[in-house]
Amino acid sequence: MPTLLIKNALLDGERRNIYCEHGRIVAIDRQQRDADDVLDADGLLAHAPLINSHTHASMTLFRGNGDDLPLMEWLTTRVWPYERRISRDEVYWGAKLAILEMIRSGCVFFNDMYWDSHAVAQAVEEMGVRAMLSSVIIDITTSESERRRQMERIERQFDEVRQYSDRVQFAVGPHAIYTVSEEGFCWAAEFARAHGCVLHTHLSETEKEVKDCYDEHGCSPVEYLDRIGALACDLVAAHTIWLSDRDVALLGEHAVVCAHNPVSNMKLAVNGVYPYRRLDGAGAVTALATDGAGSNNNLDLFEEMKIAALLQKFHNDDPTALTATEALEMAAHNPAPFFNLDGREIAVGRRADLILIDLSLPELNPVHDIDSHFVYAANGCAVDSVVCDGKLLMKHRQVEGEEEIVAKANEAARVMFSRVDGA
């Protein structure tokens, strides 16, 4: 496996050489070593990469198409009709475009929910990042035979995921309680428990979802998942906005990863606000995510950190409601153990996953407080270089194959939309 030497990086206030071998950091010192690849990081700050805890990577193909619509209208008119006929090639190029964008903004792990996990896994392998890929279930309007086909697909994909490197992890993705039957959700939860994998869903995203759940089941969405045993899984719940005190207690009791998507939530006007303090105090894992590019419209977690912090301050009328350090912990550290990542510390023995930040940028000076600058001043363009698994994925803002990825993704989007619109 190629070796990498990162020279003169700023780490803990001092210049250090970071030597990487076999995907691990094996030395941090001032010693010069021979390496297969060398990065001159003079003036660059070494930092842990960011973690995108919930997204739909291939939905980069939907970016800017169907904006300014209510959530359900957007889904039913601008997303689902096209996804029903999306090809593997389109999923693949949409994912590659998303991964390119995430690399360029300092993210080397994403927790994905989308169709055709193999297409996304291929993109992950080729781009060199890490991902947890959820195989989706949507069965509320399907026949029993179609539900069974979805279950068989997930069982097959779980067996097939072993063909990929350990940078690819498998999860099960029942979309939401309003798109998945009780039978389908129970099956997904039991499969996740039996196979030791993660369950990934949308939860308590809108007031209507909560009202409809009370009307149908006599309880909240969180209580419903608890009733059917889904909270007992290793669970990632995206959004978690409309929550009672009982809901918050249950999410904390089960240490659920509650993935906050502030930009998408505000753009789709779901009205509620993620109860950060209550969730954090109850023991839930507070995390940040971009959601898909169709509802964000970018995948820049630096932007997400800033907006998350400002939203909490504004909503709570309290400038201390979500500090810069807390926002950065949500994006780079809190969910790390859950996703089998190392978190913020850069140290010998840790995975060689890191980003290099250009501190010479005007907006990052003077350097009073790095965490503050990360959250309130920086955006993804502050990331100069990116390393994952000991490999240099971006070197001084250059990513190999970038032009082809952008061109192929544009063509994939054109073909997908013309296929359906022209039918």
Wavefront OBJ file of the C-alpha trace (Angstrom):
o trace
v 0.000 0.000 0.000
v 1.438 3.443 -0.916
v 2.956 5.570 1.839
v 2.262 9.259 2.341
v 4.276 12.006 4.021
v 2.519 15.247 4.942
v 5.255 17.796 5.599
v 5.103 20.792 7.922
v 1.424 20.556 8.802
v 0.190 22.660 11.704
v -0.957 20.382 14.507
v -1.452 21.403 18.132
v 0.152 24.760 17.386
v 3.374 23.295 15.972
v 4.671 22.186 12.575
v 4.777 18.431 12.271
v 5.389 15.773 9.633
v 2.607 13.186 9.488
v 3.667 9.854 8.046
v 0.966 7.438 6.862
v 1.327 3.763 5.998
v -1.236 0.963 5.504
v -4.033 3.474 5.950
v -2.844 4.533 9.424
v -0.878 7.392 10.922
v 2.354 5.750 12.052
v 4.416 8.800 13.022
v 3.927 12.458 13.926
v 7.249 14.217 14.387
v 9.797 16.405 12.597
v 11.624 13.537 10.934
v 12.012 13.412 7.151
v 11.112 10.080 5.525
v 10.884 8.687 2.027
v 7.318 8.134 0.861
v 5.487 7.241 -2.309
v 3.568 10.512 -2.148
v 4.526 13.767 -0.445
v 2.288 16.706 0.386
v 3.865 20.020 1.312
v 1.423 21.297 3.952
v 3.386 24.407 4.907
v 0.881 26.804 6.472
v -1.955 24.265 6.384
v -3.794 23.139 9.507
v -4.307 19.375 9.912
v -7.803 18.571 11.134
v -10.152 15.601 11.246
v -12.528 15.390 8.266
v -16.243 16.065 8.563
v -18.980 13.404 8.796
v -22.183 13.675 6.762
v -24.624 11.665 8.865
v -27.544 11.621 6.425
v -27.710 12.219 2.700
v -28.971 10.876 -0.609
v -25.790 11.222 -2.654
v -27.139 10.493 -6.117
v -29.735 13.226 -5.735
v -27.110 15.664 -6.979
v -28.855 14.921 -10.297
v -31.970 16.641 -8.885
v -30.139 19.794 -7.789
v -32.145 22.882 -8.704
v -35.025 20.896 -10.242
v -38.274 21.387 -8.342
v -37.108 24.063 -5.918
v -39.513 26.152 -3.839
v -42.167 23.446 -3.498
v -43.758 21.943 -0.365
v -42.123 18.692 0.761
v -44.784 16.225 -0.399
v -45.393 18.055 -3.679
v -41.655 18.066 -4.342
v -41.420 14.326 -3.613
v -44.486 13.281 -5.593
v -43.934 15.480 -8.662
v -40.185 16.106 -8.960
v -38.496 13.138 -7.267
v -40.389 9.860 -7.078
v -41.600 9.779 -10.729
v -37.976 10.023 -11.881
v -36.536 7.697 -9.262
v -38.920 4.957 -10.380
v -37.052 4.869 -13.690
v -33.548 5.925 -12.659
v -30.812 3.712 -14.106
v -27.798 2.261 -12.355
v -25.517 4.427 -14.511
v -27.379 7.552 -13.386
v -27.176 6.569 -9.719
v -23.437 5.951 -10.179
v -22.638 9.317 -11.784
v -24.882 11.193 -9.360
v -22.983 9.572 -6.489
v -19.597 10.395 -8.020
v -20.600 14.037 -8.369
v -21.733 14.079 -4.723
v -18.516 12.470 -3.513
v -16.454 14.936 -5.528
v -18.344 17.789 -3.886
v -17.926 16.300 -0.416
v -14.194 15.734 -0.907
v -13.788 19.353 -2.004
v -15.524 20.497 1.195
v -13.647 18.268 3.631
v -15.967 15.283 4.090
v -14.680 11.736 3.569
v -17.577 9.777 5.144
v -21.279 9.909 4.333
v -24.260 7.916 5.542
v -26.364 7.361 2.445
v -29.885 6.234 1.675
v -30.671 5.541 -1.948
v -31.522 3.012 -4.592
v -28.900 0.631 -6.031
v -26.335 0.404 -3.273
v -23.936 -1.318 -5.658
v -23.768 1.693 -7.957
v -23.034 3.981 -4.999
v -20.525 1.494 -3.560
v -18.658 1.448 -6.868
v -18.451 5.244 -6.772
v -17.225 5.142 -3.158
v -14.516 2.612 -3.986
v -13.271 4.538 -7.007
v -13.253 7.922 -5.240
v -11.457 6.541 -2.169
v -13.846 7.759 0.555
v -15.857 5.930 3.230
v -19.609 5.422 3.359
v -22.437 3.581 5.045
v -24.953 2.643 2.355
v -28.583 1.991 3.207
v -30.597 -0.251 0.950
v -34.003 1.445 0.740
v -37.436 0.022 1.522
v -40.626 1.786 0.357
v -43.560 -0.623 0.417
v -46.643 1.184 1.707
v -48.443 0.999 -1.657
v -46.866 -2.180 -3.026
v -48.111 -5.737 -3.245
v -46.957 -8.507 -0.937
v -44.879 -9.950 -3.769
v -43.144 -6.594 -4.331
v -42.447 -6.271 -0.600
v -40.881 -9.719 -0.669
v -38.730 -8.726 -3.676
v -37.431 -5.723 -1.726
v -36.564 -7.928 1.231
v -34.785 -10.409 -1.034
v -32.848 -7.551 -2.640
v -31.616 -6.392 0.772
v -30.645 -9.911 1.807
v -28.726 -10.316 -1.440
v -26.988 -6.946 -1.142
v -25.941 -7.698 2.434
v -24.174 -10.846 1.206
v -22.660 -9.051 -1.774
v -21.255 -6.092 0.156
v -18.350 -8.286 1.227
v -16.845 -7.766 -2.229
v -15.998 -4.188 -1.302
v -13.256 -2.793 0.929
v -13.809 -1.997 4.581
v -14.459 1.599 3.545
v -17.975 0.448 2.563
v -20.474 -0.452 5.304
v -24.016 -1.793 4.860
v -27.227 -0.552 6.463
v -30.962 -1.059 6.020
v -33.036 1.972 5.075
v -36.785 1.852 5.662
v -37.560 5.289 4.259
v -40.099 6.545 6.828
v -43.162 5.412 8.751
v -45.419 7.006 6.120
v -43.812 5.094 3.224
v -43.084 1.747 4.904
v -45.665 -0.693 6.265
v -45.472 -1.985 9.814
v -44.579 -5.391 8.424
v -41.795 -3.906 6.325
v -40.407 -1.846 9.206
v -40.489 -4.801 11.604
v -38.705 -6.965 9.066
v -36.013 -4.289 8.533
v -35.469 -3.899 12.283
v -35.190 -7.644 12.804
v -32.780 -7.960 9.867
v -30.597 -5.157 11.280
v -30.472 -6.781 14.721
v -29.790 -10.247 13.324
v -26.953 -9.062 11.085
v -25.451 -6.398 13.340
v -26.011 -3.575 10.895
v -27.467 -0.093 11.197
v -31.092 0.917 10.644
v -31.435 4.283 8.878
v -34.723 6.183 8.516
v -36.427 9.587 8.409
v -38.247 10.367 11.641
v -40.540 13.115 12.972
v -39.632 15.428 10.121
v -42.975 17.231 9.806
v -45.913 18.111 11.996
v -48.181 16.231 9.577
v -46.156 13.051 10.016
v -46.709 13.236 13.777
v -50.420 14.023 13.469
v -50.987 11.203 10.989
v -49.151 8.769 13.272
v -51.386 9.707 16.206
v -54.448 9.285 13.989
v -53.343 5.838 12.779
v -51.441 4.386 15.732
v -52.421 6.508 18.724
v -48.851 7.546 19.448
v -45.941 9.619 18.115
v -43.591 8.306 15.387
v -40.843 7.781 17.980
v -43.194 5.849 20.269
v -44.381 3.817 17.280
v -40.810 2.780 16.434
v -40.254 1.900 20.072
v -43.443 -0.186 20.073
v -42.321 -2.253 17.054
v -38.752 -2.674 18.334
v -36.954 -0.377 15.896
v -35.456 1.862 18.594
v -33.670 -1.179 19.979
v -31.505 -1.239 16.838
v -28.412 0.810 16.076
v -30.528 3.591 14.611
v -29.830 6.741 12.596
v -32.920 8.956 12.558
v -32.810 11.884 10.145
v -34.447 15.190 11.117
v -36.055 14.417 14.557
v -37.725 17.806 14.781
v -41.264 17.323 16.086
v -40.546 15.635 19.414
v -42.341 15.445 22.743
v -40.442 15.132 26.014
v -41.240 11.409 25.938
v -39.820 11.153 22.408
v -36.603 12.874 23.457
v -36.240 10.553 26.455
v -36.682 7.475 24.249
v -34.154 8.685 21.677
v -31.676 9.359 24.469
v -32.332 6.047 26.208
v -31.461 4.185 22.998
v -28.556 6.510 22.050
v -30.094 7.125 18.633
v -28.035 9.160 16.154
v -30.292 12.157 15.498
v -29.049 13.669 12.231
v -29.844 17.372 12.001
v -30.356 18.795 8.485
v -30.944 22.522 9.105
v -30.631 23.811 5.530
v -32.955 21.207 4.031
v -35.433 21.657 6.874
v -35.607 25.405 6.404
v -35.757 25.171 2.619
v -38.702 22.754 2.788
v -40.282 24.843 5.558
v -40.965 21.974 7.966
v -41.332 24.768 10.577
v -40.077 22.897 13.631
v -36.513 23.240 14.942
v -34.191 20.429 16.003
v -34.181 20.397 19.852
v -30.410 20.236 20.246
v -30.126 20.894 23.989
v -32.900 18.465 24.896
v -31.534 15.667 22.716
v -27.953 16.173 23.842
v -28.989 16.283 27.488
v -31.034 13.095 27.140
v -28.106 11.098 25.721
v -28.982 11.000 22.040
v -26.084 11.315 19.584
v -26.383 14.763 18.046
v -25.010 14.891 14.501
v -25.062 17.076 11.396
v -26.004 16.260 7.822
v -26.766 17.936 4.529
v -29.651 15.742 3.331
v -29.628 15.360 -0.466
v -28.604 18.077 -2.898
v -32.164 18.100 -4.226
v -33.340 19.810 -1.045
v -30.256 21.653 0.197
v -28.807 22.366 -2.595
v -25.147 21.703 -1.797
v -23.246 19.201 0.343
v -21.007 21.645 2.214
v -20.930 20.700 5.905
v -19.076 23.909 6.780
v -22.154 25.813 5.660
v -24.336 23.370 7.584
v -22.408 23.981 10.819
v -22.855 27.737 10.606
v -26.553 27.579 9.819
v -27.173 24.985 12.533
v -25.536 27.223 15.132
v -27.321 30.374 13.984
v -30.693 28.634 13.837
v -30.394 27.440 17.432
v -29.345 30.892 18.640
v -32.163 32.618 16.785
v -34.857 30.103 17.734
v -33.895 30.025 21.419
v -33.116 33.746 21.669
v -29.824 32.672 23.197
v -26.350 33.283 21.684
v -24.999 30.324 23.686
v -27.627 27.832 22.433
v -25.220 25.962 20.095
v -21.595 27.049 20.331
v -19.048 26.774 17.552
v -17.267 23.930 19.332
v -20.529 22.044 19.809
v -21.437 22.469 16.133
v -18.008 21.206 15.114
v -18.369 18.222 17.453
v -21.670 17.375 15.738
v -19.973 17.461 12.335
v -16.631 15.826 13.119
v -16.838 13.822 16.317
v -20.143 12.899 17.984
v -21.305 10.186 15.526
v -17.786 8.902 14.790
v -17.848 5.808 17.067
v -21.274 4.839 15.737
v -19.940 4.869 12.166
v -16.679 3.117 13.135
v -14.647 6.291 12.625
v -11.957 7.843 14.818
v -13.361 11.314 15.480
v -11.482 14.599 15.879
v -8.165 13.412 17.303
v -5.230 13.103 14.918
v -2.757 10.745 16.555
v -0.400 7.858 15.893
v -2.360 4.643 15.405
v -5.469 6.425 14.145
v -6.829 6.046 10.644
v -5.058 8.312 8.171
v -8.175 10.378 7.474
v -7.620 14.131 7.657
v -8.112 17.439 5.919
v -5.701 20.354 5.518
v -7.138 23.845 5.991
v -5.599 26.898 4.349
v -5.099 29.361 7.193
v -3.761 32.022 4.834
v -7.268 32.824 3.593
v -8.380 36.361 4.551
v -11.588 35.137 6.172
v -9.617 32.928 8.576
v -7.509 35.740 9.980
v -6.586 36.788 12.576
v -6.584 33.337 14.152
v -8.205 33.905 17.525
v -10.258 30.704 17.727
v -10.009 27.837 15.222
v -13.371 26.277 16.108
v -15.056 29.649 15.695
v -13.417 30.177 12.312
v -14.430 26.709 11.138
v -18.075 27.330 11.960
v -18.655 31.048 11.400
v -16.021 32.119 8.861
v -15.017 29.174 6.676
v -16.755 27.305 3.906
v -15.706 24.211 1.992
v -13.294 26.236 -0.133
v -11.022 26.571 2.913
v -10.098 22.904 2.464
v -6.811 22.714 0.581
v -6.139 18.966 0.608
v -7.897 15.771 1.721
v -6.540 12.388 2.841
v -8.566 9.213 3.385
v -7.189 5.807 4.274
v -3.685 7.198 3.799
v -4.350 8.276 0.203
v -4.321 11.815 -1.103
v -7.774 12.414 -2.618
v -7.396 16.160 -3.176
v -4.058 17.922 -3.473
v -4.100 21.705 -3.341
v -7.738 21.822 -4.535
v -7.175 19.367 -7.400
v -9.148 16.091 -7.600
v -8.256 13.577 -10.276
v -10.958 13.114 -12.919
v -13.028 16.095 -11.807
v -13.905 17.370 -15.283
v -15.117 13.963 -16.461
v -17.282 13.479 -13.357
v -19.016 16.825 -13.826
v -19.605 16.205 -17.543
v -20.886 12.643 -17.053
v -23.196 13.674 -14.212
v -24.691 16.447 -16.330
v -25.339 13.972 -19.130
v -26.871 11.451 -16.716
v -29.269 14.120 -15.412
v -30.236 15.152 -18.934
v -30.995 11.550 -19.926
v -32.951 10.818 -16.739
v -35.225 13.840 -16.995
v -35.762 13.559 -20.753
v -36.708 9.889 -20.372
v -39.569 10.687 -18.016
v -40.576 14.137 -19.309
v -40.593 12.901 -22.884
v -42.598 9.748 -22.146
l 1 2 3 4 5 6 7 8 9 10 11 12 13 14 15 16 17 18 19 20 21 22 23 24 25 26 27 28 29 30 31 32 33 34 35 36 37 38 39 40 41 42 43 44 45 46 47 48 49 50 51 52 53 54 55 56 57 58 59 60 61 62 63 64 65 66 67 68 69 70 71 72 73 74 75 76 77 78 79 80 81 82 83 84 85 86 87 88 89 90 91 92 93 94 95 96 97 98 99 100 101 102 103 104 105 106 107 108 109 110 111 112 113 114 115 116 117 118 119 120 121 122 123 124 125 126 127 128 129 130 131 132 133 134 135 136 137 138 139 140 141 142 143 144 145 146 147 148 149 150 151 152 153 154 155 156 157 158 159 160 161 162 163 164 165 166 167 168 169 170 171 172 173 174 175 176 177 178 179 180 181 182 183 184 185 186 187 188 189 190 191 192 193 194 195 196 197 198 199 200 201 202 203 204 205 206 207 208 209 210 211 212 213 214 215 216 217 218 219 220 221 222 223 224 225 226 227 228 229 230 231 232 233 234 235 236 237 238 239 240 241 242 243 244 245 246 247 248 249 250 251 252 253 254 255 256 257 258 259 260 261 262 263 264 265 266 267 268 269 270 271 272 273 274 275 276 277 278 279 280 281 282 283 284 285 286 287 288 289 290 291 292 293 294 295 296 297 298 299 300 301 302 303 304 305 306 307 308 309 310 311 312 313 314 315 316 317 318 319 320 321 322 323 324 325 326 327 328 329 330 331 332 333 334 335 336 337 338 339 340 341 342 343 344 345 346 347 348 349 350 351 352 353 354 355 356 357 358 359 360 361 362 363 364 365 366 367 368 369 370 371 372 373 374 375 376 377 378 379 380 381 382 383 384 385 386 387 388 389 390 391 392 393 394 395 396 397 398 399 400 401 402 403 404 405 406 407 408 409 410 411 412 413 414 415 416 417 418 419 420 421 422 423
